[in-house]
Amino acid sequence: MKQALLALAAAVVVSTPALADQALAQAKNCMSCHAVDKKLVGPSYKEVATKYAGQKDAVDKLAGKIVKGGSGVWGPVPMPANAQVSEAEAKKLAAWVLTQK
């Protein structure tokens, strides 16, 4: 019984940050154009994580794209700027996106 409770507690601790960051993505309307595992208007978060895997500055690069927008990376549809997302939130979102594999 103790082992089952410890396993459950560990699962909650590990999954809570991931769920919180997905909630932030939903709150900031990121999920209107992106999904974790399929392309919508923009690329899936898994595609983004794969593209930027291993790059030292990936969090900063993605955070900049989240706040300022960008174009020409994923096709003809540009990513709009997101003035409602703070730099700290953008870094949190970028770090979460990069964990999607």
The first five atom37 places (N, CA, C, CB, O) and aatype in JSON, in Angstrom:
{
  "aatype": [12, 11, 5, 0, 10, 10, 0, 10, 0, 0, 0, 19, 19, 19, 15, 16, 14, 0, 10, 0, 3, 5, 0, 10, 0, 5, 0, 11, 2, 4, 12, 15, 4, 8, 0, 19, 3, 11, 11, 10, 19, 7, 14, 15, 18, 11, 6, 19, 0, 16, 11, 18, 0, 7, 5, 11, 3, 0, 19, 3, 11, 10, 0, 7, 11, 9, 19, 11, 7, 7, 15, 7, 19, 17, 7, 14, 19, 14, 12, 14, 0, 2, 0, 5, 19, 15, 6, 0, 6, 0, 11, 11, 10, 0, 0, 17, 19, 10, 16, 5, 11],
  "atom_mask": [
    [1, 1, 1, 1, 1],
    [1, 1, 1, 1, 1],
    [1, 1, 1, 1, 1],
    [1, 1, 1, 1, 1],
    [1, 1, 1, 1, 1],
    [1, 1, 1, 1, 1],
    [1, 1, 1, 1, 1],
    [1, 1, 1, 1, 1],
    [1, 1, 1, 1, 1],
    [1, 1, 1, 1, 1],
    [1, 1, 1, 1, 1],
    [1, 1, 1, 1, 1],
    [1, 1, 1, 1, 1],
    [1, 1, 1, 1, 1],
    [1, 1, 1, 1, 1],
    [1, 1, 1, 1, 1],
    [1, 1, 1, 1, 1],
    [1, 1, 1, 1, 1],
    [1, 1, 1, 1, 1],
    [1, 1, 1, 1, 1],
    [1, 1, 1, 1, 1],
    [1, 1, 1, 1, 1],
    [1, 1, 1, 1, 1],
    [1, 1, 1, 1, 1],
    [1, 1, 1, 1, 1],
    [1, 1, 1, 1, 1],
    [1, 1, 1, 1, 1],
    [1, 1, 1, 1, 1],
    [1, 1, 1, 1, 1],
    [1, 1, 1, 1, 1],
    [1, 1, 1, 1, 1],
    [1, 1, 1, 1, 1],
    [1, 1, 1, 1, 1],
    [1, 1, 1, 1, 1],
    [1, 1, 1, 1, 1],
    [1, 1, 1, 1, 1],
    [1, 1, 1, 1, 1],
    [1, 1, 1, 1, 1],
    [1, 1, 1, 1, 1],
    [1, 1, 1, 1, 1],
    [1, 1, 1, 1, 1],
    [1, 1, 1, 0, 1],
    [1, 1, 1, 1, 1],
    [1, 1, 1, 1, 1],
    [1, 1, 1, 1, 1],
    [1, 1, 1, 1, 1],
    [1, 1, 1, 1, 1],
    [1, 1, 1, 1, 1],
    [1, 1, 1, 1, 1],
    [1, 1, 1, 1, 1],
    [1, 1, 1, 1, 1],
    [1, 1, 1, 1, 1],
    [1, 1, 1, 1, 1],
    [1, 1, 1, 0, 1],
    [1, 1, 1, 1, 1],
    [1, 1, 1, 1, 1],
    [1, 1, 1, 1, 1],
    [1, 1, 1, 1, 1],
    [1, 1, 1, 1, 1],
    [1, 1, 1, 1, 1],
    [1, 1, 1, 1, 1],
    [1, 1, 1, 1, 1],
    [1, 1, 1, 1, 1],
    [1, 1, 1, 0, 1],
    [1, 1, 1, 1, 1],
    [1, 1, 1, 1, 1],
    [1, 1, 1, 1, 1],
    [1, 1, 1, 1, 1],
    [1, 1, 1, 0, 1],
    [1, 1, 1, 0, 1],
    [1, 1, 1, 1, 1],
    [1, 1, 1, 0, 1],
    [1, 1, 1, 1, 1],
    [1, 1, 1, 1, 1],
    [1, 1, 1, 0, 1],
    [1, 1, 1, 1, 1],
    [1, 1, 1, 1, 1],
    [1, 1, 1, 1, 1],
    [1, 1, 1, 1, 1],
    [1, 1, 1, 1, 1],
    [1, 1, 1, 1, 1],
    [1, 1, 1, 1, 1],
    [1, 1, 1, 1, 1],
    [1, 1, 1, 1, 1],
    [1, 1, 1, 1, 1],
    [1, 1, 1, 1, 1],
    [1, 1, 1, 1, 1],
    [1, 1, 1, 1, 1],
    [1, 1, 1, 1, 1],
    [1, 1, 1, 1, 1],
    [1, 1, 1, 1, 1],
    [1, 1, 1, 1, 1],
    [1, 1, 1, 1, 1],
    [1, 1, 1, 1, 1],
    [1, 1, 1, 1, 1],
    [1, 1, 1, 1, 1],
    [1, 1, 1, 1, 1],
    [1, 1, 1, 1, 1],
    [1, 1, 1, 1, 1],
    [1, 1, 1, 1, 1],
    [1, 1, 1, 1, 1]
  ],
  "atom_positions": [
    [[0.82, -1.2, 0.0], [0.0, 0.0, 0.0], [0.86, 1.26, 0.0], [-0.93, 0.0, 1.2], [0.59, 2.21, -0.73]],
    [[1.92, 1.25, 0.84], [2.79, 2.41, 0.89], [3.45, 2.67, -0.45], [3.86, 2.23, 1.97], [3.6, 3.82, -0.87]],
    [[3.85, 1.59, -1.13], [4.5, 1.75, -2.44], [3.53, 2.36, -3.45], [5.02, 0.4, -2.95], [3.92, 3.2, -4.26]],
    [[2.29, 1.94, -3.4], [1.29, 2.49, -4.33], [1.08, 3.97, -4.07], [-0.04, 1.73, -4.2], [0.97, 4.76, -5.01]],
    [[1.02, 4.36, -2.81], [0.85, 5.77, -2.47], [2.06, 6.59, -2.88], [0.59, 5.93, -0.98], [1.92, 7.71, -3.37]],
    [[3.25, 6.04, -2.67], [4.47, 6.75, -3.09], [4.52, 6.91, -4.6], [5.72, 6.0, -2.6], [4.89, 7.97, -5.1]],
    [[4.14, 5.87, -5.33], [4.12, 5.96, -6.79], [3.11, 7.0, -7.26], [3.78, 4.59, -7.41], [3.4, 7.77, -8.17]],
    [[1.94, 7.02, -6.64], [0.92, 8.01, -6.99], [1.39, 9.42, -6.69], [-0.38, 7.72, -6.25], [1.21, 10.33, -7.5]],
    [[1.99, 9.61, -5.53], [2.51, 10.93, -5.16], [3.59, 11.39, -6.12], [3.06, 10.91, -3.73], [3.61, 12.56, -6.52]],
    [[4.48, 10.49, -6.51], [5.54, 10.83, -7.46], [4.95, 11.21, -8.81], [6.52, 9.66, -7.62], [5.41, 12.16, -9.45]],
    [[3.93, 10.49, -9.25], [3.3, 10.8, -10.54], [2.65, 12.17, -10.52], [2.26, 9.73, -10.89], [2.73, 12.91, -11.5]],
    [[2.02, 12.52, -9.42], [1.38, 13.83, -9.3], [2.42, 14.93, -9.32], [0.55, 13.91, -8.01], [2.24, 15.95, -9.99]],
    [[3.51, 14.75, -8.6], [4.57, 15.77, -8.54], [5.19, 15.97, -9.91], [5.65, 15.37, -7.53], [5.46, 17.1, -10.31]],
    [[5.43, 14.88, -10.63], [6.07, 14.98, -11.95], [5.12, 15.57, -12.98], [6.54, 13.6, -12.41], [5.56, 16.36, -13.82]],
    [[3.85, 15.22, -12.95], [2.92, 15.68, -13.98], [2.35, 17.06, -13.72], [1.8, 14.71, -14.12], [1.89, 17.71, -14.67]],
    [[2.34, 17.54, -12.51], [1.73, 18.82, -12.19], [2.36, 19.99, -12.95], [1.84, 19.08, -10.72], [1.6, 20.8, -13.49]],
    [[3.7, 20.13, -13.04], [4.26, 21.23, -13.82], [3.86, 21.16, -15.3], [5.77, 21.24, -13.71], [3.57, 22.19, -15.91]],
    [[3.84, 19.97, -15.87], [3.47, 19.83, -17.27], [2.03, 20.26, -17.49], [3.66, 18.38, -17.74], [1.73, 20.95, -18.47]],
    [[1.15, 19.88, -16.6], [-0.25, 20.28, -16.72], [-0.4, 21.78, -16.52], [-1.11, 19.53, -15.72], [-1.21, 22.42, -17.19]],
    [[0.35, 22.34, -15.6], [0.28, 23.77, -15.34], [0.72, 24.56, -16.56], [1.15, 24.15, -14.13], [0.11, 25.57, -16.9]],
    [[1.77, 24.11, -17.23], [2.25, 24.82, -18.41], [1.3, 24.65, -19.59], [3.64, 24.35, -18.78], [1.17, 25.56, -20.41]],
    [[0.66, 23.51, -19.7], [-0.35, 23.35, -20.74], [-1.53, 24.27, -20.44], [-0.81, 21.87, -20.83], [-2.14, 24.82, -21.35]],
    [[-1.86, 24.42, -19.18], [-2.93, 25.35, -18.79], [-2.56, 26.78, -19.16], [-3.22, 25.24, -17.28], [-3.42, 27.55, -19.59]],
    [[-1.29, 27.14, -19.0], [-0.84, 28.48, -19.4], [-0.97, 28.64, -20.91], [0.63, 28.72, -18.96], [-1.4, 29.69, -21.39]],
    [[-0.6, 27.61, -21.66], [-0.74, 27.65, -23.13], [-2.2, 27.84, -23.52], [-0.17, 26.36, -23.76], [-2.5, 28.57, -24.47]],
    [[-3.09, 27.19, -22.81], [-4.52, 27.36, -23.1], [-4.99, 28.75, -22.7], [-5.35, 26.29, -22.36], [-5.76, 29.38, -23.43]],
    [[-4.54, 29.24, -21.56], [-4.96, 30.56, -21.08], [-4.48, 31.68, -22.01], [-4.42, 30.8, -19.68], [-5.15, 32.7, -22.15]],
    [[-3.33, 31.49, -22.65], [-2.77, 32.51, -23.54], [-3.18, 32.29, -24.99], [-1.25, 32.53, -23.44], [-2.65, 32.95, -25.89]],
    [[-4.13, 31.38, -25.22], [-4.68, 31.09, -26.55], [-3.7, 30.46, -27.52], [-5.21, 32.35, -27.16], [-3.93, 30.49, -28.73]],
    [[-2.62, 29.89, -27.03], [-1.66, 29.19, -27.89], [-2.31, 27.98, -28.56], [-0.41, 28.75, -27.08], [-2.0, 27.63, -29.7]],
    [[-3.22, 27.33, -27.81], [-3.84, 26.11, -28.3], [-4.86, 26.38, -29.41], [-4.52, 25.38, -27.15], [-5.41, 25.44, -29.99]],
    [[-5.11, 27.64, -29.72], [-5.97, 27.96, -30.85], [-5.29, 27.61, -32.17], [-6.35, 29.46, -30.84], [-5.95, 27.25, -33.14]],
    [[-3.97, 27.7, -32.19], [-3.21, 27.42, -33.42], [-2.29, 26.21, -33.31], [-2.39, 28.63, -33.78], [-1.85, 25.68, -34.32]],
    [[-2.01, 25.77, -32.09], [-1.07, 24.66, -31.87], [-1.72, 23.56, -31.04], [0.21, 25.16, -31.19], [-2.6, 23.83, -30.22]],
    [[-1.27, 22.34, -31.26], [-1.66, 21.19, -30.43], [-0.38, 20.45, -30.06], [-2.67, 20.24, -31.19], [0.66, 20.66, -30.69]],
    [[-0.46, 19.61, -29.07], [0.73, 18.88, -28.64], [1.23, 17.95, -29.73], [0.44, 18.08, -27.36], [2.43, 17.92, -30.01]],
    [[0.33, 17.2, -30.36], [0.79, 16.14, -31.26], [0.25, 16.19, -32.68], [0.44, 14.86, -30.67], [0.38, 15.21, -33.42]],
    [[-0.37, 17.3, -33.08], [-0.81, 17.41, -34.48], [-0.75, 18.85, -34.94], [-2.24, 16.85, -34.64], [-0.9, 19.79, -34.15]],
    [[-0.54, 19.02, -36.22], [-0.47, 20.35, -36.82], [-1.89, 20.92, -36.91], [0.2, 20.31, -38.23], [-2.81, 20.24, -37.37]],
    [[-2.05, 22.14, -36.48], [-3.3, 22.87, -36.69], [-2.97, 24.0, -37.66], [-3.91, 23.42, -35.32], [-2.59, 23.73, -38.8]],
    [[-3.09, 25.23, -37.24], [-2.64, 26.36, -38.06], [-1.11, 26.41, -38.04], [-3.24, 27.72, -37.54], [-0.47, 26.62, -39.07]],
    [[-0.55, 26.2, -36.86], [0.9, 26.15, -36.68], [1.34, 24.72, -36.4], [0.0, 0.0, 0.0], [0.52, 23.82, -36.3]],
    [[2.64, 24.53, -36.28], [3.17, 23.18, -36.04], [2.78, 22.66, -34.66], [4.69, 23.18, -36.18], [2.45, 23.42, -33.75]],
    [[2.82, 21.33, -34.52], [2.58, 20.74, -33.21], [3.76, 21.05, -32.29], [2.35, 19.2, -33.32], [4.86, 21.34, -32.76]],
    [[3.5, 20.99, -31.0], [4.58, 21.23, -30.05], [5.65, 20.15, -30.17], [4.04, 21.28, -28.61], [6.83, 20.43, -29.95]],
    [[5.26, 18.93, -30.52], [6.25, 17.86, -30.72], [7.16, 18.18, -31.9], [5.54, 16.51, -30.94], [8.37, 17.94, -31.82]],
    [[6.61, 18.73, -32.97], [7.44, 19.13, -34.12], [8.42, 20.23, -33.73], [6.55, 19.61, -35.29], [9.59, 20.2, -34.13]],
    [[7.96, 21.18, -32.96], [8.82, 22.28, -32.51], [9.93, 21.74, -31.63], [7.99, 23.35, -31.75], [11.1, 22.12, -31.78]],
    [[9.58, 20.85, -30.69], [10.59, 20.27, -29.8], [11.64, 19.5, -30.58], [9.92, 19.35, -28.77], [12.83, 19.57, -30.26]],
    [[11.22, 18.78, -31.6], [12.16, 18.02, -32.42], [13.08, 18.95, -33.19], [11.4, 17.1, -33.4], [14.29, 18.72, -33.26]],
    [[12.54, 20.01, -33.76], [13.34, 20.95, -34.55], [14.41, 21.63, -33.7], [12.44, 22.01, -35.18], [15.53, 21.84, -34.17]],
    [[14.07, 21.98, -32.47], [15.0, 22.73, -31.63], [15.78, 21.86, -30.64], [14.24, 23.78, -30.86], [16.52, 22.38, -29.81]],
    [[15.62, 20.55, -30.73], [16.31, 19.63, -29.81], [17.82, 19.83, -29.89], [15.95, 18.16, -30.14], [18.4, 19.89, -30.97]],
    [[18.44, 19.93, -28.73], [19.89, 20.04, -28.66], [20.45, 21.44, -28.84], [0.0, 0.0, 0.0], [21.66, 21.63, -28.69]],
    [[19.63, 22.41, -29.16], [20.12, 23.78, -29.31], [20.19, 24.45, -27.94], [19.2, 24.6, -30.28], [19.21, 24.49, -27.21]],
    [[21.36, 24.98, -27.61], [21.58, 25.6, -26.3], [20.63, 26.75, -26.02], [23.01, 26.09, -26.19], [20.12, 26.89, -24.91]],
    [[20.39, 27.57, -27.01], [19.58, 28.77, -26.82], [18.12, 28.58, -27.23], [20.18, 29.91, -27.61], [17.42, 29.56, -27.49]],
    [[17.66, 27.34, -27.28], [16.31, 27.05, -27.77], [15.22, 27.75, -26.95], [16.07, 25.56, -27.77], [14.27, 28.28, -27.52]],
    [[15.35, 27.75, -25.62], [14.31, 28.38, -24.79], [14.22, 29.87, -25.1], [14.61, 28.17, -23.28], [13.13, 30.4, -25.28]],
    [[15.37, 30.54, -25.16], [15.36, 31.98, -25.45], [14.85, 32.26, -26.86], [16.76, 32.57, -25.28], [14.09, 33.21, -27.08]],
    [[15.27, 31.44, -27.82], [14.84, 31.62, -29.21], [13.32, 31.47, -29.34], [15.56, 30.6, -30.13], [12.66, 32.29, -29.96]],
    [[12.79, 30.4, -28.74], [11.34, 30.19, -28.8], [10.57, 31.24, -28.02], [10.99, 28.81, -28.27], [9.5, 31.68, -28.46]],
    [[11.09, 31.64, -26.87], [10.42, 32.69, -26.08], [10.32, 33.97, -26.9], [11.19, 32.95, -24.75], [9.29, 34.65, -26.86]],
    [[11.36, 34.29, -27.64], [11.33, 35.47, -28.5], [10.27, 35.35, -29.58], [0.0, 0.0, 0.0], [9.58, 36.33, -29.88]],
    [[10.14, 34.16, -30.18], [9.12, 33.94, -31.21], [7.71, 34.03, -30.61], [9.31, 32.56, -31.88], [6.79, 34.54, -31.25]],
    [[7.56, 33.55, -29.39], [6.25, 33.59, -28.73], [5.81, 35.04, -28.52], [6.29, 32.84, -27.38], [4.66, 35.39, -28.79]],
    [[6.72, 35.88, -28.05], [6.38, 37.28, -27.75], [6.32, 38.13, -29.02], [7.4, 37.87, -26.78], [5.37, 38.89, -29.21]],
    [[7.32, 38.01, -29.89], [7.44, 38.9, -31.05], [6.82, 38.35, -32.33], [8.87, 39.2, -31.3], [6.6, 39.1, -33.28]],
    [[6.55, 37.04, -32.36], [6.05, 36.42, -33.58], [7.19, 36.07, -34.51], [0.0, 0.0, 0.0], [8.36, 36.27, -34.18]],
    [[6.85, 35.55, -35.66], [7.87, 35.18, -36.63], [7.24, 34.67, -37.91], [0.0, 0.0, 0.0], [6.03, 34.45, -37.98]],
    [[8.07, 34.48, -38.92], [7.56, 33.97, -40.2], [8.67, 33.24, -40.94], [7.0, 35.11, -41.06], [9.85, 33.41, -40.67]],
    [[8.24, 32.41, -41.89], [9.17, 31.74, -42.77], [9.79, 30.47, -42.23], [0.0, 0.0, 0.0], [10.6, 29.84, -42.92]],
    [[9.45, 30.07, -41.02], [10.06, 28.88, -40.44], [9.19, 27.65, -40.67], [10.28, 29.08, -38.93], [9.71, 26.57, -40.95]],
    [[7.89, 27.79, -40.56], [6.97, 26.65, -40.64], [5.99, 26.77, -41.8], [6.21, 26.52, -39.34], [4.93, 26.14, -41.77]],
    [[6.3, 27.54, -42.79], [5.4, 27.67, -43.92], [4.93, 29.11, -44.08], [0.0, 0.0, 0.0], [5.48, 30.03, -43.48]],
    [[3.9, 29.3, -44.9], [3.49, 30.65, -45.26], [2.71, 31.42, -44.18], [2.66, 30.58, -46.48], [2.61, 32.64, -44.26]],
    [[2.15, 30.72, -43.2], [1.35, 31.4, -42.18], [2.27, 31.9, -41.07], [0.25, 30.45, -41.6], [2.9, 31.1, -40.38]],
    [[2.37, 33.23, -40.88], [3.25, 33.76, -39.83], [2.64, 33.56, -38.44], [3.53, 35.25, -40.07], [1.43, 33.47, -38.27]],
    [[3.52, 33.48, -37.46], [3.06, 33.45, -36.07], [2.93, 34.9, -35.62], [4.03, 32.63, -35.13], [3.9, 35.66, -35.7]],
    [[1.75, 35.29, -35.14], [1.59, 36.68, -34.7], [2.3, 36.95, -33.38], [0.1, 37.02, -34.57], [2.57, 36.03, -32.61]],
    [[2.59, 38.2, -33.13], [3.15, 38.61, -31.84], [2.09, 38.4, -30.77], [3.62, 40.11, -31.88], [0.89, 38.46, -31.04]],
    [[2.54, 38.14, -29.56], [1.63, 37.89, -28.44], [1.96, 38.85, -27.3], [1.72, 36.42, -27.96], [2.65, 38.47, -26.35]],
    [[1.47, 40.07, -27.4], [1.78, 41.1, -26.41], [1.24, 40.76, -25.02], [1.21, 42.43, -26.86], [1.72, 41.29, -24.02]],
    [[0.24, 39.87, -24.95], [-0.34, 39.51, -23.66], [0.51, 38.49, -22.9], [-1.74, 38.94, -23.86], [0.2, 38.16, -21.75]],
    [[1.59, 38.0, -23.52], [2.48, 37.03, -22.89], [3.73, 37.76, -22.4], [2.86, 35.87, -23.88], [4.43, 38.4, -23.19]],
    [[4.0, 37.67, -21.11], [5.21, 38.3, -20.56], [6.44, 37.49, -20.94], [5.1, 38.44, -19.01], [6.33, 36.34, -21.37]],
    [[7.62, 38.08, -20.77], [8.87, 37.36, -21.06], [8.98, 36.11, -20.2], [10.1, 38.29, -20.82], [9.38, 35.05, -20.68]],
    [[8.63, 36.22, -18.91], [8.71, 35.07, -18.0], [7.75, 33.96, -18.44], [8.39, 35.5, -16.55], [8.1, 32.78, -18.42]],
    [[6.53, 34.35, -18.82], [5.57, 33.35, -19.3], [6.05, 32.72, -20.59], [4.19, 34.0, -19.51], [5.89, 31.51, -20.79]],
    [[6.63, 33.52, -21.48], [7.14, 32.99, -22.75], [8.24, 31.97, -22.51], [7.66, 34.14, -23.64], [8.29, 30.94, -23.18]],
    [[9.12, 32.24, -21.57], [10.19, 31.28, -21.25], [9.62, 30.01, -20.64], [11.22, 31.91, -20.29], [10.09, 28.91, -20.94]],
    [[8.62, 30.15, -19.81], [7.97, 28.98, -19.21], [7.28, 28.15, -20.3], [6.94, 29.42, -18.14], [7.39, 26.92, -20.31]],
    [[6.58, 28.81, -21.2], [5.93, 28.11, -22.3], [6.95, 27.44, -23.22], [5.06, 29.08, -23.11], [6.76, 26.29, -23.61]],
    [[8.02, 28.15, -23.55], [9.05, 27.59, -24.42], [9.69, 26.36, -23.79], [10.13, 28.64, -24.72], [9.89, 25.35, -24.47]],
    [[10.0, 26.43, -22.52], [10.59, 25.28, -21.83], [9.64, 24.09, -21.85], [10.95, 25.65, -20.37], [10.07, 22.95, -22.04]],
    [[8.36, 24.35, -21.66], [7.36, 23.27, -21.7], [7.26, 22.68, -23.11], [5.99, 23.79, -21.24], [7.23, 21.46, -23.26]],
    [[7.2, 23.52, -24.12], [7.11, 23.04, -25.5], [8.29, 22.12, -25.8], [7.08, 24.23, -26.49], [8.11, 21.08, -26.45]],
    [[9.47, 22.48, -25.35], [10.67, 21.69, -25.64], [10.67, 20.33, -24.95], [11.89, 22.46, -25.24], [11.47, 19.47, -25.3]],
    [[9.8, 20.13, -23.97], [9.72, 18.81, -23.32], [8.78, 17.87, -24.06], [9.25, 18.97, -21.88], [8.74, 16.68, -23.74]],
    [[8.04, 18.36, -25.02], [7.09, 17.52, -25.76], [7.85, 16.7, -26.78], [5.99, 18.39, -26.45], [8.47, 17.24, -27.7]],
    [[7.81, 15.4, -26.62], [8.59, 14.54, -27.54], [7.73, 13.43, -28.06], [9.81, 13.96, -26.84], [8.21, 12.6, -28.84]]
  ]
}
